[in-house]
Amino acid sequence: MLGRRQYRIKVLQALYAYFQGGESRLEIAEKNLLLSIDKIYELYYLQLSFLLEVMHFYEFRMEESKGKFYPTPEELNPSHKLINNRLILQLQKNSDLAEKCVRYKFSWTEEQDMVRKTYQKIKASKDYLAYIHSEVSSYREDQDFLEKLFRKYIAKSSDLQFFCEERNIHWVDDFELVAVFVLKTIKLLPESWGEKDTLMDLFNKEHETDPDDDRKFIRDLFMKTIAQSDEMGQLIDTRTRNWELDRIALTDIILIKMALTELLYFSQIPVKVTLNEYIEISKQFSSQKSKLFINGILDKLVIDLTAENKIKKTGRGLMV
């Protein structure tokens, strides 16, 4: 589900908290790091749960409208196209999604106003009207409409974002990322996907001793960056003689230390991959000036460490 860049960002955030003194006990800091990643998984299911709750409300209002004193012809004979959306039915019947919603104790009972507002936006949209009046009936059409519905009315819902932030402060940063994975799920879910099939997994399924295992990568990057922090600090100092380290942003220092840790202690990650990843992350978490600083320092240190034969990579082409 998540990529290595998202794992690196989570490690960066955990290291920032650790070096700031937010949690001095290493084992607790590591536990909190893994918990923060598990929470992304919970948010993924929460967004899907909200989608199903809106659909449940839609069906409820459809039946309620039939009982009015003076229902319109449309209310008496409504279109069932959205209720019969094939992807919606798949998600509603899926045992994995149902089990996760119970495990995480999702409840929308107190949030019906938010559900109603989302329902009203969908009902009033041109996308909805075009969909229910379309003469096409296919899995692809259902898929395309649900993807559009989620992107416009759930992924961009400020009310839902606020609700998630109230539930978990870290979700304010994760909300958009998780929405991308929900959209990917909707887009890639096959028509053959059944009740007993599972949704996207957070980690790779390899055993934890596998060097490519995601969970092992996260732990190792976090623990080794801390363990080698002084050594990395000395390396940085050799290329920042005209700078005082305590005047360089902590985020920038941590990014450089993480990159150096990967270069020196992760033999299966190519040099180019490491450099590209941390430059990209610096664009998100550092200023333009800091990004150039990080890029320049890393380039110089790679030249130094390569000349000293300290960067050792296994496999063909990994020094590139």
Backbone torsions as a table, in degrees:
resi	resn	phi	psi	omega
1	MET	NA	-59.9	179.4
2	LEU	-87.3	153.3	176.3
3	GLY	-100.3	171.1	-177.9
4	ARG	-61.2	-31.4	179.7
5	ARG	-64.2	-41.1	178.1
6	GLN	-64.6	-36.2	176.7
7	TYR	-65.3	-42.0	178.6
8	ARG	-61.2	-40.1	179.6
9	ILE	-64.2	-41.8	178.5
10	LYS	-65.0	-38.6	176.6
11	VAL	-65.2	-42.0	177.0
12	LEU	-56.7	-47.0	-179.1
13	GLN	-64.0	-39.7	179.6
14	ALA	-68.5	-39.7	178.2
15	LEU	-66.5	-37.6	178.3
16	TYR	-60.6	-46.1	178.9
17	ALA	-63.5	-40.1	-178.5
18	TYR	-65.6	-48.6	-177.6
19	PHE	-71.6	-21.0	175.3
20	GLN	-79.4	-8.9	179.8
21	GLY	89.5	13.7	179.9
22	GLY	-67.6	-29.2	177.7
23	GLU	-150.1	107.6	-174.9
24	SER	-82.3	-21.6	-178.7
25	ARG	-84.4	117.2	-172.2
26	LEU	-60.1	-42.6	-177.0
27	GLU	-66.7	-33.2	177.6
28	ILE	-72.0	-39.3	178.2
29	ALA	-61.8	-41.0	178.3
30	GLU	-65.8	-42.1	179.2
31	LYS	-61.3	-42.0	179.7
32	ASN	-66.1	-34.5	177.1
33	LEU	-61.3	-51.4	-178.9
34	LEU	-65.4	-34.4	177.8
35	LEU	-64.9	-38.8	-179.7
36	SER	-63.3	-32.5	178.4
37	ILE	-75.9	-39.9	175.9
38	ASP	-60.5	-33.6	-179.8
39	LYS	-66.2	-27.3	175.3
40	ILE	-63.5	-40.4	177.5
41	TYR	-60.6	-42.9	178.6
42	GLU	-62.1	-42.4	-180.0
43	LEU	-63.4	-35.6	176.7
44	TYR	-58.2	-47.1	179.7
45	TYR	-71.5	-31.7	178.9
46	LEU	-64.2	-43.3	179.5
47	GLN	-64.1	-39.7	176.2
48	LEU	-66.0	-39.0	178.5
49	SER	-61.8	-40.8	179.1
50	PHE	-65.3	-40.4	176.3
51	LEU	-56.3	-45.9	-179.7
52	LEU	-68.1	-33.6	178.0
53	GLU	-66.2	-39.7	176.8
54	VAL	-62.9	-40.0	178.5
55	MET	-67.0	-36.9	176.6
56	HIS	-64.3	-42.6	178.9
57	PHE	-64.6	-39.3	177.9
58	TYR	-58.3	-47.0	-179.5
59	GLU	-66.4	-39.5	178.6
60	PHE	-62.2	-46.1	-179.0
61	ARG	-67.0	-31.6	177.6
62	MET	-62.9	-45.2	179.4
63	GLU	-71.0	-36.7	179.9
64	GLU	-63.5	-38.7	-177.4
65	SER	-64.6	-28.6	179.0
66	LYS	-66.2	-23.8	-177.2
67	GLY	-91.1	6.8	178.1
68	LYS	-65.1	159.3	176.1
69	PHE	-63.7	-40.5	-179.0
70	TYR	-130.4	70.7	180.0
71	PRO	-69.1	147.2	176.7
72	THR	-76.4	162.1	176.5
73	PRO	-56.0	-37.5	179.6
74	GLU	-66.2	-36.1	179.1
75	GLU	-72.0	-32.0	178.2
76	LEU	-75.1	-31.9	-179.6
77	ASN	-129.8	68.2	-175.9
78	PRO	-74.7	158.7	173.6
79	SER	-73.2	133.1	178.1
80	HIS	-100.4	13.9	-173.3
81	LYS	-61.8	-43.6	-179.0
82	LEU	-70.1	-39.7	177.6
83	ILE	-61.0	-35.2	-179.1
84	ASN	-93.0	11.0	175.6
85	ASN	-53.2	125.9	-171.5
86	ARG	-62.1	-38.4	179.5
87	LEU	-69.3	-39.2	177.3
88	ILE	-60.0	-45.3	179.5
89	LEU	-62.8	-39.3	178.0
90	GLN	-60.8	-46.9	-178.6
91	LEU	-67.0	-39.9	-179.5
92	GLN	-64.0	-33.0	-176.7
93	LYS	-91.4	-8.9	-172.4
94	ASN	-74.2	126.8	-176.8
95	SER	-73.1	-31.4	179.0
96	ASP	-64.4	-47.1	178.9
97	LEU	-64.1	-42.8	179.5
98	ALA	-62.0	-42.6	-179.0
99	GLU	-65.4	-40.2	179.9
100	LYS	-67.5	-37.4	178.7
101	CYS	-64.1	-36.8	176.6
102	VAL	-70.2	-44.7	-178.5
103	ARG	-59.9	-42.9	-177.6
104	TYR	-86.0	-1.3	175.2
105	LYS	57.9	45.2	175.8
106	PHE	-71.1	134.2	175.9
107	SER	-144.8	131.1	-179.5
108	TRP	-110.4	13.1	-177.4
109	THR	-57.8	-41.8	-178.5
110	GLU	-88.3	2.5	-175.2
111	GLU	-120.0	27.4	-176.2
112	GLN	-66.8	-26.3	177.1
113	ASP	-64.6	-42.0	177.7
114	MET	-65.6	-41.0	178.0
115	VAL	-62.3	-45.2	-178.9
116	ARG	-62.2	-43.6	179.8
117	LYS	-62.1	-39.5	177.9
118	THR	-66.4	-42.6	177.2
119	TYR	-58.2	-44.5	-178.2
120	GLN	-65.0	-38.7	178.2
121	LYS	-64.5	-40.9	179.4
122	ILE	-65.4	-47.1	-177.9
123	LYS	-61.7	-32.4	-177.1
124	ALA	-87.6	-3.0	-173.7
125	SER	-83.4	151.2	175.4
126	LYS	-66.8	-32.2	179.0
127	ASP	-60.0	-44.2	-179.2
128	TYR	-64.5	-47.2	-178.6
129	LEU	-62.7	-40.6	178.6
130	ALA	-64.4	-37.4	-177.7
131	TYR	-68.9	-49.7	-174.7
132	ILE	-71.8	-21.9	179.5
133	HIS	-97.4	-0.7	178.4
134	SER	-71.4	140.4	178.5
135	GLU	-86.4	-5.3	177.6
136	VAL	-77.1	143.6	175.4
137	SER	-142.3	99.0	-177.8
138	SER	-149.2	161.0	177.7
139	TYR	-63.2	-40.0	-179.5
140	ARG	-62.9	-41.5	178.4
141	GLU	-64.2	-44.0	177.6
142	ASP	-59.6	-42.1	-179.7
143	GLN	-63.7	-47.3	-178.6
144	ASP	-63.5	-41.8	-179.6
145	PHE	-67.1	-42.9	-178.8
146	LEU	-65.3	-37.0	176.6
147	GLU	-62.4	-43.3	179.2
148	LYS	-66.3	-43.6	179.5
149	LEU	-59.1	-47.9	-178.2
150	PHE	-65.8	-43.9	-176.9
151	ARG	-62.7	-43.0	-173.6
152	LYS	-83.6	-35.8	-168.0
153	TYR	-115.1	-9.7	177.6
154	ILE	-119.1	-50.7	-180.0
155	ALA	-62.0	-27.1	-179.5
156	LYS	-105.2	14.0	-179.0
157	SER	-76.2	113.0	177.8
158	SER	-67.3	-32.0	178.3
159	ASP	-64.9	-43.9	179.7
160	LEU	-68.3	-38.0	177.2
161	GLN	-61.7	-42.3	178.7
162	PHE	-64.8	-41.6	177.7
163	PHE	-59.5	-43.9	-179.5
164	CYS	-67.0	-39.0	178.1
165	GLU	-63.4	-37.3	178.3
166	GLU	-67.4	-33.4	-179.2
167	ARG	-76.2	-37.1	179.8
168	ASN	-152.9	118.2	-173.9
169	ILE	-60.0	-29.6	-177.9
170	HIS	-74.3	-17.2	-176.3
171	TRP	-71.2	-16.2	177.6
172	VAL	-62.2	-32.6	178.6
173	ASP	-86.1	-21.8	-173.9
174	ASP	-97.1	-12.8	-170.3
175	PHE	-57.6	-51.0	-177.2
176	GLU	-66.7	-39.2	178.3
177	LEU	-59.2	-47.5	-178.7
178	VAL	-66.0	-37.7	178.0
179	ALA	-58.8	-35.8	177.1
180	VAL	-61.7	-40.2	-179.9
181	PHE	-72.5	-32.8	174.8
182	VAL	-65.2	-43.8	177.9
183	LEU	-61.8	-38.0	177.3
184	LYS	-65.2	-38.9	177.0
185	THR	-60.6	-48.1	-179.6
186	ILE	-61.3	-41.8	-177.0
187	LYS	-69.4	-35.3	-172.3
188	LEU	-101.6	-7.3	-177.6
189	LEU	-63.3	123.3	-178.4
190	PRO	-80.5	156.7	179.9
191	GLU	-64.4	-22.6	-179.5
192	SER	-82.5	-6.1	-178.3
193	TRP	-62.5	126.4	-171.4
194	GLY	-115.4	-172.7	-175.2
195	GLU	-61.8	-34.4	-174.6
196	LYS	-94.8	-4.2	-179.4
197	ASP	-76.6	156.1	-178.5
198	THR	-101.6	160.8	175.7
199	LEU	-87.2	-169.2	-175.6
200	MET	-62.6	140.3	177.9
201	ASP	-93.9	148.2	-177.5
202	LEU	-72.7	-44.3	-178.1
203	PHE	-112.1	160.7	169.1
204	ASN	-62.5	155.8	-173.2
205	LYS	-93.4	4.7	179.3
206	GLU	-65.7	157.9	178.1
207	HIS	-62.7	150.4	-173.2
208	GLU	-64.9	-18.8	178.4
209	THR	-81.3	-9.8	177.0
210	ASP	-65.4	127.4	-177.5
211	PRO	-62.6	-19.2	179.0
212	ASP	-94.0	1.5	-177.4
213	ASP	-66.0	134.6	-176.5
214	ASP	-60.4	-46.8	-176.7
215	ARG	-64.0	-38.0	177.7
216	LYS	-66.6	-40.4	178.0
217	PHE	-58.5	-45.5	-179.2
218	ILE	-61.9	-49.4	-179.3
219	ARG	-61.2	-47.4	-176.2
220	ASP	-64.0	-42.9	-179.3
221	LEU	-63.2	-42.2	179.9
222	PHE	-65.9	-52.2	-174.4
223	MET	-69.3	-41.3	-177.6
224	LYS	-71.3	-33.3	176.9
225	THR	-64.4	-38.7	177.5
226	ILE	-70.5	-46.1	-177.3
227	ALA	-62.0	-36.1	-177.2
228	GLN	-101.5	17.4	-174.7
229	SER	-58.8	-45.1	-179.5
230	ASP	-64.3	-43.7	178.6
231	GLU	-60.3	-43.7	179.6
232	MET	-66.7	-36.0	177.4
233	GLY	-61.6	-38.6	178.7
234	GLN	-67.7	-38.9	177.0
235	LEU	-63.4	-43.4	178.8
236	ILE	-62.1	-39.5	-178.1
237	ASP	-61.4	-32.5	-179.1
238	THR	-66.4	-22.2	-178.4
239	ARG	-112.2	9.8	178.1
240	THR	-132.8	44.8	-177.1
241	ARG	-59.6	-32.1	-178.0
242	ASN	-92.1	8.2	179.1
243	TRP	-118.2	149.3	170.0
244	GLU	-98.0	123.6	-174.4
245	LEU	-56.9	-34.3	-177.5
246	ASP	-73.5	-6.1	177.1
247	ARG	-101.7	-5.7	175.2
248	ILE	-86.7	137.6	-178.1
249	ALA	-54.9	135.8	-178.4
250	LEU	-57.5	-39.7	178.8
251	THR	-58.5	-42.3	-179.8
252	ASP	-65.2	-41.7	178.8
253	ILE	-62.7	-43.5	-179.3
254	ILE	-64.7	-42.5	178.9
255	LEU	-59.9	-42.5	179.3
256	ILE	-66.8	-41.5	179.1
257	LYS	-64.1	-40.4	177.5
258	MET	-63.0	-44.8	-180.0
259	ALA	-62.0	-43.6	178.9
260	LEU	-64.3	-38.4	177.8
261	THR	-61.2	-43.9	177.4
262	GLU	-63.5	-43.6	-177.8
263	LEU	-61.5	-39.1	-173.5
264	LEU	-93.7	-27.5	-170.7
265	TYR	-122.6	0.5	177.0
266	PHE	-117.8	86.9	-169.2
267	SER	-67.3	-19.1	-175.7
268	GLN	-97.5	1.9	178.4
269	ILE	-101.7	120.2	-179.1
270	PRO	-59.4	147.9	180.0
271	VAL	-56.7	-45.6	-176.9
272	LYS	-61.7	-38.8	179.3
273	VAL	-62.5	-47.4	179.6
274	THR	-59.1	-48.7	-178.8
275	LEU	-61.8	-45.7	-179.4
276	ASN	-62.3	-42.1	-177.8
277	GLU	-62.3	-46.3	-175.8
278	TYR	-75.7	-26.9	173.3
279	ILE	-67.5	-42.3	178.6
280	GLU	-64.7	-42.5	179.3
281	ILE	-64.7	-37.2	-179.9
282	SER	-63.7	-28.2	177.5
283	LYS	-64.5	-29.7	-178.4
284	GLN	-87.0	-33.6	-171.4
285	PHE	-113.0	-3.8	-179.6
286	SER	-128.1	166.1	177.2
287	SER	-75.9	171.5	177.5
288	GLN	-60.3	-41.2	179.1
289	LYS	-64.7	-41.3	179.7
290	SER	-65.9	-38.5	180.0
291	LYS	-60.3	-44.3	178.8
292	LEU	-65.8	-37.1	178.1
293	PHE	-63.3	-48.5	-179.4
294	ILE	-61.2	-46.0	-179.9
295	ASN	-59.2	-46.1	-178.5
296	GLY	-65.3	-43.6	-179.4
297	ILE	-64.7	-44.2	-179.4
298	LEU	-65.0	-41.6	178.4
299	ASP	-58.5	-45.1	-179.8
300	LYS	-66.4	-41.0	-178.6
301	LEU	-69.4	-34.1	176.7
302	VAL	-63.6	-41.7	177.6
303	ILE	-61.6	-45.3	-180.0
304	ASP	-62.2	-49.4	-175.7
305	LEU	-68.5	-33.8	177.0
306	THR	-67.1	-43.2	178.8
307	ALA	-62.6	-32.4	179.1
308	GLU	-87.6	3.0	179.1
309	ASN	58.4	36.9	-179.7
310	LYS	-95.3	-17.9	177.6
311	ILE	-93.1	112.5	-177.4
312	LYS	-120.8	116.8	-179.3
313	LYS	-116.2	143.0	177.6
314	THR	-102.5	139.3	-179.2
315	GLY	103.0	152.1	-176.3
316	ARG	-71.8	134.8	173.2
317	GLY	81.6	3.1	-175.0
318	LEU	-78.3	-12.7	176.6
319	MET	-81.3	-11.2	-177.1
320	VAL	-74.1	NA	NA
